[in-house]
Amino acid sequence: MGLTSAGTLSLLFLLAVGCMAATVRAWPRAASSGPRAVGVRTLMLAGCQLVLLLTLLAALNAHYLFYGSWTDLLSAAGGSAQPHRSPGGNAAAATRAVRTVQSGLDPGPRAEHVPAKDGQVERLDIRGVRTGLASEAYVYLPPQYFQRAYAARRFPVVLMLAGYPAADRLAWIHQGHVPADVARAQAQRRIQPMIYVMMRPTVVRGWDTECADVPGGPQVETFFAQDVPEAVAGTYRVPRDRSGWGLAGYSTGGFCAAKLAMLHSDRFFAAVSMAGHFDALLDPTTRDLYGGSRAVRLSDDLVWRLRHLPAPPVSILVASADVGEKTFPSAQRFMRAARPPLVVDKVLLRSGGHNFKTFRKYIPPSIRWLSARLRAE
């Protein structure tokens, strides 16, 4: 049974009920005052509390999707973690991508799916030869992509990065409802048709790499800045220069989006950070990303970069909340340090927690903001 499956939750619930029933039934027999009876009662209470706690944690995980599988959970708990590497290849070869149409994921389901009317979601398996890393992407193509009138159009691209660990590989679709929101906004003519490439930043299980090129480790920054755009450009009709490329992300993905735009302004024109931090984290989930080097860590600190290095010519939208958002102080430091040619806009809620209920509120205005800045060819 899967970690988030109904079967696992049902089993834990039944165990909790059974534990309480057994405790109630056995309690009179253990009601004496001897040390053995006290120990038995203590074990019964502790056992029930443990099962109840596990049930609660499993239910919370199933709702928020912190971990999507037993493998993800064991990796985060200290199990082995290896990057998903593509076999063979060299830097001179083209990054490979396998394109697959996904059924049942498209917005506005109809009796008969017609891409030119409904748009289409496709799975793209990306294998980067520069980094040896591999990951999957889910690509939403707007209806216009399949229409004859747009056959020569190159559509703007938004690379969307989820948070860590983003256990649900379809978080942007299942929880973010990106295809449905996009289809609705396009039907209302509030945004231009764009291509949305939806991914997780986790390319090494159990390791929050913060989209960094880890010294002696996985080159995640290079993967998203070079391998992924190359795979997308080799598969779809997309702009050839940076004016048509944008990024968006929530939580860790928000940091990644801002970081990739700032460090690779030759590739990306604009980025949205939804509830993202702007400093270089270092905690048990990140391990040692910087090889013990303070200089390497500072180079990943976006606030430090703005204070000590030339500002990049990109636009960044900061989406956060005044109250309840733990990353807001970092966002404030970033906005105070911003200076031209960097352009910073903001969408601030009065209150909101660091969860998908709040992230969902950022997505529609973020898409409109990106649509107003990215250019088609």
C-alpha positions in Angstrom: 0.0 0.0 0.0 1.2 3.5 -0.8 2.2 6.0 1.8 -0.7 8.3 1.0 -3.2 5.7 -0.1 -6.7 5.2 1.4 -5.7 1.7 2.4 -2.8 2.9 4.6 -5.0 5.5 6.3 -7.8 3.0 6.8 -5.4 0.4 8.3 -4.0 3.0 10.7 -7.5 4.1 11.7 -8.5 0.5 12.4 -5.4 -0.1 14.4 -6.1 3.0 16.5 -9.7 2.0 17.1 -8.6 -1.6 17.9 -5.9 -0.3 20.3 -8.4 1.8 22.2 -10.9 -1.0 22.4 -8.3 -3.5 23.6 -7.1 -1.0 26.2 -10.7 -0.5 27.5 -11.2 -4.2 27.7 -7.9 -5.0 29.4 -7.9 -2.1 31.8 -9.8 -3.8 34.6 -7.3 -6.7 34.6 -4.4 -4.3 35.0 -6.1 -2.2 37.7 -4.0 -3.5 40.5 -1.3 -1.4 42.2 1.7 -3.6 41.6 4.7 -2.5 39.5 3.9 -5.0 36.8 0.3 -3.7 36.5 1.5 -0.1 36.4 4.0 -1.0 33.6 1.3 -2.8 31.6 -1.0 0.3 31.8 1.8 2.6 30.8 2.5 0.4 27.7 -1.1 0.3 26.7 -1.5 4.1 26.9 1.8 4.7 25.1 0.9 2.2 22.4 -2.5 3.9 21.8 -0.9 7.3 21.7 1.7 6.1 19.2 -0.9 4.7 16.9 -3.0 7.8 17.1 0.0 10.0 16.4 1.0 7.9 13.4 -2.6 8.1 12.1 -2.6 11.9 12.5 0.8 12.3 10.8 -0.3 10.0 7.9 -3.5 12.0 7.4 -1.6 15.3 7.4 0.9 13.9 4.9 -1.8 12.7 2.6 -3.4 16.1 2.7 -0.3 18.3 2.2 1.7 15.7 0.3 5.0 16.2 2.1 6.1 12.7 1.1 4.5 10.8 -1.7 6.0 7.4 -1.2 7.8 5.2 1.3 11.0 5.7 -0.7 10.7 9.5 -0.3 10.1 9.1 3.4 13.0 6.8 3.9 15.3 8.9 1.9 14.4 12.0 3.9 15.0 10.0 7.1 18.6 9.4 6.1 18.4 6.5 3.6 20.5 6.4 0.5 19.9 9.2 -2.0 21.3 9.0 -5.5 20.7 11.4 -8.4 18.6 10.1 -11.3 21.2 10.0 -14.0 20.9 9.4 -17.6 23.0 6.6 -19.0 25.9 7.5 -21.3 26.1 10.7 -23.4 28.5 13.5 -23.5 28.4 17.3 -23.5 28.5 17.6 -27.2 25.3 15.6 -27.7 21.8 17.1 -27.5 19.8 16.8 -24.3 17.2 14.0 -24.8 13.5 14.3 -24.1 10.8 11.7 -24.5 7.3 13.2 -25.1 4.1 11.4 -24.1 0.5 12.6 -24.3 -1.1 12.3 -20.8 -4.8 11.3 -20.7 -7.2 12.6 -18.1 -5.1 15.6 -17.1 -6.3 18.2 -19.6 -8.5 21.1 -18.6 -12.2 21.1 -19.4 -12.7 17.3 -20.1 -15.1 16.6 -23.0 -16.6 13.5 -24.4 -13.9 13.6 -27.1 -10.7 15.4 -26.4 -9.7 17.9 -29.1 -6.3 19.6 -28.5 -7.2 22.5 -30.7 -10.1 23.3 -28.4 -9.0 22.0 -25.0 -5.3 22.3 -25.0 -3.2 19.3 -24.0 -1.0 18.1 -21.1 2.1 16.0 -22.1 4.7 14.3 -20.1 8.3 15.1 -21.0 11.1 12.9 -19.7 14.2 15.0 -19.7 17.7 13.5 -19.6 20.5 16.1 -19.5 23.9 15.3 -20.9 25.6 18.2 -19.3 24.7 17.1 -15.8 23.8 13.5 -16.1 20.5 14.3 -14.3 17.1 13.2 -15.3 13.6 14.3 -14.4 10.0 14.4 -15.6 8.1 17.5 -16.6 4.4 18.0 -17.4 3.8 20.4 -20.2 0.6 22.2 -20.8 0.1 23.3 -24.4 -2.6 25.9 -25.1 -5.3 25.2 -27.7 -3.6 27.7 -30.1 -0.5 25.5 -30.2 -2.6 23.1 -32.3 -4.5 25.6 -34.4 -3.5 26.3 -38.0 -3.6 30.1 -37.6 -0.8 29.8 -35.0 1.3 27.2 -36.9 4.3 29.6 -37.2 4.0 31.0 -33.7 6.6 30.4 -31.1 4.9 30.5 -27.7 6.4 31.9 -24.5 7.5 29.4 -21.9 6.9 29.4 -18.1 9.1 26.9 -16.2 7.2 26.2 -13.0 9.1 24.7 -10.0 7.3 23.2 -7.0 8.5 23.2 -3.4 10.5 20.6 -1.6 9.9 17.7 -1.5 6.8 18.1 -3.7 5.8 14.5 -3.1 3.0 14.8 -5.7 4.7 14.9 -9.1 1.5 16.5 -10.4 1.2 19.1 -7.7 0.9 22.0 -10.2 -2.1 20.1 -11.7 -3.8 18.4 -8.8 -3.3 21.1 -6.2 -2.4 24.2 -8.2 -5.0 23.6 -10.9 -2.7 25.4 -13.4 -4.1 24.0 -16.6 -7.7 24.8 -15.5 -6.8 28.3 -14.4 -4.9 29.0 -17.6 -7.7 27.7 -19.8 -10.2 29.9 -17.9 -8.0 33.0 -18.2 -7.3 32.4 -21.8 -11.0 32.0 -22.6 -11.6 35.4 -20.8 -8.7 36.9 -22.9 -6.9 37.9 -19.8 -3.6 36.2 -20.8 -1.8 35.3 -24.0 -1.4 31.6 -24.9 1.8 30.3 -23.3 3.4 26.9 -22.6 3.8 25.8 -19.0 6.5 23.3 -18.1 5.7 22.0 -14.6 8.4 20.3 -12.6 9.7 19.4 -9.1 13.1 20.8 -8.0 13.9 17.5 -6.3 16.1 15.6 -8.7 17.9 13.7 -5.9 15.5 11.9 -3.5 15.7 13.1 0.1 17.9 16.0 -0.7 16.8 19.6 -0.9 19.5 20.9 -3.3 18.0 24.4 -3.5 18.7 24.2 -7.3 22.4 24.5 -6.6 25.5 23.2 -8.4 26.8 21.3 -5.5 30.6 21.1 -5.3 31.4 17.5 -6.2 27.7 16.6 -6.3 24.7 17.0 -8.6 24.7 20.1 -10.8 21.0 21.0 -10.3 21.4 24.7 -11.3 22.9 23.8 -14.6 20.2 21.2 -15.2 17.4 23.7 -14.9 19.2 26.6 -16.5 20.6 24.6 -19.5 19.5 21.0 -19.9 15.8 21.7 -19.3 15.5 24.7 -21.6 17.4 22.8 -24.3 15.0 19.8 -24.0 11.9 22.1 -24.2 13.3 24.0 -27.1 14.1 20.8 -29.0 10.6 19.5 -28.5 8.2 22.5 -28.8 7.9 25.8 -30.7 9.3 28.2 -28.2 11.1 31.6 -28.4 14.8 31.6 -29.3 15.8 34.5 -27.0 15.2 35.2 -23.3 12.3 37.6 -23.8 10.0 34.6 -24.1 11.2 32.6 -21.1 9.9 33.0 -17.6 10.0 31.1 -14.3 7.6 30.6 -11.4 7.7 28.6 -8.2 6.4 28.3 -4.7 8.4 27.8 -1.5 11.8 26.2 -2.4 10.6 26.5 -6.1 10.1 30.2 -5.5 13.7 30.6 -4.4 14.8 28.5 -7.4 12.8 30.6 -9.8 14.3 33.9 -8.5 17.8 32.5 -8.4 17.8 31.0 -11.9 16.5 34.3 -13.3 19.1 36.3 -11.5 22.1 34.0 -12.2 21.0 33.2 -15.8 19.5 36.5 -17.1 20.8 35.5 -20.6 18.2 32.7 -20.6 15.3 34.0 -18.5 13.5 37.4 -18.6 11.1 37.3 -15.6 10.4 35.1 -12.6 7.8 34.8 -9.8 8.6 33.7 -6.3 5.6 32.6 -4.4 6.3 32.4 -0.7 10.0 31.8 -1.5 13.0 32.7 0.6 15.9 34.7 -0.8 18.8 33.6 1.3 21.0 30.5 1.1 19.6 27.9 3.4 21.6 25.3 5.3 19.8 22.8 7.4 19.4 19.0 7.6 17.4 18.8 4.4 19.9 20.7 2.4 23.0 18.9 3.9 26.2 20.7 2.9 25.4 22.3 -0.4 28.4 24.6 -0.5 31.4 22.3 0.2 32.1 24.2 3.4 32.9 27.3 1.4 31.4 30.6 2.7 32.1 32.2 -0.7 30.0 29.5 -2.5 27.2 29.9 -0.1 27.1 33.7 -0.4 27.0 33.3 -4.2 23.6 31.5 -3.7 22.3 34.2 -1.3 20.2 36.5 -3.5 20.1 39.3 -0.9 23.9 39.3 -0.6 24.2 39.3 -4.4 22.1 42.5 -4.6 24.1 44.2 -2.0 27.5 43.3 -3.4 27.2 42.5 -7.1 25.7 44.2 -10.1 21.9 43.7 -10.3 20.7 41.6 -13.3 18.4 42.9 -16.0 15.3 40.8 -15.0 11.9 41.3 -13.5 10.8 39.5 -10.4 7.4 39.3 -8.8 7.4 38.7 -5.0 4.2 37.0 -3.8 3.9 36.7 -0.1 1.8 37.5 3.0 2.3 40.1 5.7 1.2 37.7 8.5 1.7 34.0 8.7 4.3 33.5 6.0 7.6 32.4 7.5 9.6 33.5 4.4 8.3 37.1 4.4 11.2 38.6 6.4 13.6 37.3 3.7 11.3 38.7 1.0 11.4 42.1 2.7 15.2 42.1 2.8 15.3 41.2 -0.9 12.8 44.0 -1.9 14.7 46.6 0.1 18.0 45.6 -1.6 16.5 45.6 -5.1 17.9 48.2 -7.5 17.9 48.8 -11.3 18.1 47.2 -13.8 16.4 44.6 -11.6 12.6 45.4 -11.5 10.7 44.0 -8.5 6.9 44.0 -8.2 4.9 42.5 -5.4 1.6 40.7 -4.6 1.1 40.8 -0.8 -1.8 39.1 1.1 -2.7 40.4 4.5 -2.3 36.9 5.9 -1.6 33.4 4.7 0.3 30.3 5.8 3.0 28.4 4.1 0.7 25.9 2.5 -1.0 25.2 -0.8 -4.3 26.9 0.3 -2.3 30.2 0.2 -0.1 29.3 -2.8 -3.3 28.8 -4.8 -4.1 32.5 -4.3 -0.8 33.5 -5.8 -1.0 31.5 -9.0 -3.7 33.5 -11.1 -2.1 36.9 -10.6 1.4 35.4 -11.2 0.3 34.0 -14.5 -1.2 37.3 -15.5 2.0 39.1 -14.5 4.1 36.8 -16.6 1.8 37.0 -19.6 2.1 40.8 -19.6 5.9 40.5 -19.8 6.9 37.5 -21.9 7.0 37.8 -25.7 6.0 35.4 -28.4 7.8 35.1 -31.7 
